[in-house]
Amino acid sequence: MTWENGQAHALRPGWRRLFLKELCSFQVGPHLRTEERTEGQDGVPLVLPRDLVHQRISPTERVGVVPEKARALSRHLLRAGDLLIVRTGSVGRCALVTEKQAGWLCHANLVRLRLDRPDPSLAAYLAGYLSAGFAQDWIHQRTVSSVIPSVSTRELGGLPVLLPPTAEQKAIGETLAALDEKVRVHTEIARATGEYRALLADLLMTGALGSEE
């Protein structure tokens, strides 16, 4: 596959090239005042940019929106099959919304992409596509470099998307999702092992635990 000025060439038979805006609508997350946010288990969960890890949503802390405000933001509520992408800061990180996050809200530095019609296979394929190196390069080339990097929804809408036949979309999406899951599992193992190592070092080197125990 070769790219020139954002255009794809020599497509395989049955493949199509569309723009992202032809496949989905865009909705920037709502701006919230400090008093409209909660911590802990209260309120409607809010997805933060840092929660987008390996194409999935993995909250590191519970942040929410007070119920009264959330009710006024019904058009912003997430659905399974939506995609989120960071538009300000760590531009380009993306994640697929699952049933677990349905009904949640997303931060103002995120853009919600919603397919024109529900299609789990296409949503999974797009999650893999948006995270691919060439798509990330395309997005970063159109990111405005200022104090805080950002990319507009207009620019994102112009991203060329290469679409294979439906069966191939499904196979590609499932393959990449399975690899993403393996990465997430190994990352969690590495994190837990690092925490155990730090704790053990403290116990051993302060004499609280003998090396022979």
C-alpha positions as CSV (number, residue, x, y, z in Angstrom):
1,M,0.0,0.0,0.0
2,T,1.4,3.4,-0.9
3,W,0.3,6.8,0.2
4,E,0.9,10.2,-1.5
5,N,-0.6,13.4,-0.2
6,G,-3.0,11.4,2.0
7,Q,-4.3,9.4,-1.0
8,A,-4.3,5.6,-1.3
9,H,-3.3,3.9,-4.6
10,A,-3.6,0.5,-6.1
11,L,-6.5,-0.7,-4.0
12,R,-7.2,-4.4,-4.0
13,P,-10.3,-5.7,-5.8
14,G,-13.4,-5.1,-3.6
15,W,-11.8,-2.4,-1.5
16,R,-13.1,1.2,-1.4
17,R,-11.6,4.5,-0.3
18,L,-13.9,6.9,1.6
19,F,-13.4,9.8,4.0
20,L,-14.0,9.3,7.7
21,K,-16.8,11.9,7.6
22,E,-18.7,9.7,5.1
23,L,-18.8,6.9,7.7
24,C,-19.6,8.7,10.9
25,S,-20.7,11.8,12.7
26,F,-18.5,13.8,15.1
27,Q,-19.4,15.1,18.6
28,V,-16.9,16.9,20.8
29,G,-17.2,16.0,24.5
30,P,-19.1,18.6,26.7
31,H,-17.3,21.3,28.6
32,L,-17.9,20.9,32.4
33,R,-17.5,23.2,35.3
34,T,-15.6,21.9,38.4
35,E,-18.8,21.7,40.4
36,E,-20.5,19.5,37.7
37,R,-17.9,16.8,38.2
38,T,-17.7,14.1,40.9
39,E,-15.2,11.7,42.2
40,G,-15.7,8.1,43.5
41,Q,-18.8,6.1,42.7
42,D,-21.2,9.0,42.4
43,G,-22.6,10.4,39.1
44,V,-22.3,9.2,35.5
45,P,-18.8,8.0,34.6
46,L,-16.6,10.4,32.5
47,V,-14.0,9.0,30.1
48,L,-10.8,11.0,30.3
49,P,-8.1,11.2,27.5
50,R,-5.7,9.1,29.6
51,D,-8.2,6.3,29.9
52,L,-7.8,5.5,26.2
53,V,-5.2,2.6,26.3
54,H,-4.5,0.1,23.5
55,Q,-7.7,1.0,21.7
56,R,-9.9,0.3,24.8
57,I,-11.2,2.4,27.7
58,S,-9.3,1.6,30.9
59,P,-10.2,4.1,33.6
60,T,-7.4,4.7,36.2
61,E,-9.7,6.6,38.5
62,R,-13.4,7.1,38.9
63,V,-14.5,10.6,37.7
64,G,-18.1,11.4,36.9
65,V,-20.7,14.0,36.1
66,V,-23.4,14.9,38.6
67,P,-26.8,13.3,37.6
68,E,-28.6,16.6,37.1
69,K,-26.0,17.8,34.6
70,A,-25.8,14.3,32.9
71,R,-29.5,14.4,32.2
72,A,-29.0,17.6,30.3
73,L,-26.3,16.0,28.2
74,S,-28.3,13.1,26.9
75,R,-27.2,13.7,23.3
76,H,-23.6,13.2,24.5
77,L,-24.1,9.8,26.1
78,L,-21.9,7.1,24.6
79,R,-23.2,4.0,22.9
80,A,-21.5,0.6,22.3
81,G,-19.8,0.8,18.9
82,D,-18.9,4.5,19.2
83,L,-15.2,5.5,18.9
84,L,-13.3,8.1,20.9
85,I,-10.3,9.9,19.7
86,V,-8.1,12.4,21.6
87,R,-8.2,15.8,19.8
88,T,-6.2,17.9,22.3
89,G,-2.9,17.0,24.0
90,S,-1.9,13.4,23.2
91,V,-3.7,13.7,19.8
92,G,-4.7,10.6,18.0
93,R,-5.1,8.0,20.7
94,C,-8.3,6.2,20.1
95,A,-10.6,3.6,21.7
96,L,-13.7,1.6,21.0
97,V,-16.7,2.0,23.3
98,T,-18.1,-1.3,24.5
99,E,-21.4,-2.2,26.3
100,K,-19.7,-1.6,29.6
101,Q,-19.3,2.1,28.8
102,A,-22.7,2.6,27.2
103,G,-24.4,5.6,28.9
104,W,-21.1,7.2,30.0
105,L,-19.9,10.7,29.0
106,C,-16.5,11.7,27.5
107,H,-14.2,14.6,28.3
108,A,-14.1,17.8,26.2
109,N,-10.7,16.9,24.9
110,L,-12.2,13.8,23.2
111,V,-14.2,13.5,20.0
112,R,-17.0,10.9,19.8
113,L,-17.3,9.2,16.4
114,R,-20.6,7.5,15.7
115,L,-21.3,5.3,12.7
116,D,-24.2,6.3,10.6
117,R,-25.7,2.9,11.3
118,P,-24.7,0.4,14.0
119,D,-22.1,-2.0,12.7
120,P,-19.9,-3.8,15.2
121,S,-17.5,-5.2,12.6
122,L,-16.9,-1.8,11.0
123,A,-16.5,-0.2,14.4
124,A,-13.8,-2.7,15.4
125,Y,-12.1,-2.3,12.0
126,L,-12.1,1.5,12.4
127,A,-10.5,1.2,15.9
128,G,-7.7,-0.8,14.3
129,Y,-7.5,1.5,11.3
130,L,-7.3,4.8,13.3
131,S,-4.5,3.3,15.5
132,A,-2.4,2.2,12.5
133,G,0.8,3.9,11.8
134,F,-0.1,5.6,8.5
135,A,-3.4,6.9,10.0
136,Q,-1.6,8.2,13.1
137,D,1.0,9.9,10.9
138,W,-1.8,11.5,8.8
139,I,-3.5,12.9,11.9
140,H,-0.2,14.2,13.4
141,Q,0.7,16.0,10.2
142,R,-2.6,17.9,10.5
143,T,-2.2,18.7,14.2
144,V,-1.8,22.3,15.1
145,S,1.4,22.7,17.1
146,S,0.9,25.3,19.8
147,V,1.2,25.3,23.6
148,I,-1.2,22.3,23.5
149,P,-1.3,20.3,20.2
150,S,-4.8,19.9,18.8
151,V,-6.6,18.7,15.7
152,S,-10.0,19.8,14.5
153,T,-13.0,17.6,13.7
154,R,-12.9,19.1,10.2
155,E,-9.4,17.7,9.6
156,L,-10.3,14.4,11.2
157,G,-13.3,14.1,8.8
158,G,-11.0,14.3,5.9
159,L,-9.0,11.2,6.9
160,P,-9.0,8.7,4.0
161,V,-10.3,5.3,5.1
162,L,-9.6,2.2,3.1
163,L,-12.5,-0.3,3.4
164,P,-12.2,-3.9,2.5
165,P,-15.3,-6.2,1.9
166,T,-17.4,-6.8,5.0
167,A,-16.0,-10.3,5.7
168,E,-12.5,-9.0,5.5
169,Q,-13.3,-6.0,7.7
170,K,-14.6,-8.4,10.4
171,A,-11.5,-10.6,10.1
172,I,-9.1,-7.7,10.3
173,G,-10.9,-6.1,13.3
174,E,-11.0,-9.4,15.2
175,T,-7.3,-10.1,14.6
176,L,-6.2,-6.6,15.8
177,A,-8.6,-6.7,18.8
178,A,-7.1,-10.0,19.9
179,L,-3.6,-8.6,19.7
180,D,-4.6,-5.5,21.6
181,E,-6.0,-7.7,24.3
182,K,-2.7,-9.6,24.6
183,V,-0.9,-6.3,24.8
184,R,-3.2,-5.1,27.6
185,V,-2.8,-8.4,29.6
186,H,1.0,-8.3,29.4
187,T,1.0,-4.6,30.3
188,E,-1.1,-5.3,33.4
189,I,1.2,-8.2,34.3
190,A,4.2,-5.9,34.0
191,R,2.5,-3.2,36.1
192,A,1.6,-5.6,38.9
193,T,5.0,-7.2,38.8
194,G,6.6,-3.8,39.1
195,E,4.5,-2.9,42.1
196,Y,5.3,-6.2,43.8
197,R,9.0,-5.7,43.1
198,A,9.0,-2.2,44.7
199,L,7.1,-3.5,47.8
200,L,9.4,-6.5,48.2
201,A,12.5,-4.3,47.8
202,D,11.3,-2.0,50.6
203,L,10.6,-5.0,52.9
204,L,13.9,-6.7,52.2
205,M,16.1,-3.5,52.5
206,T,14.6,-2.3,55.7
207,G,14.9,-5.7,57.4
208,A,11.1,-6.1,57.7
209,L,11.4,-9.3,55.7
210,G,14.4,-11.7,55.7
211,S,15.7,-12.9,52.3
212,E,15.3,-16.5,53.5
213,E,11.6,-16.1,54.3
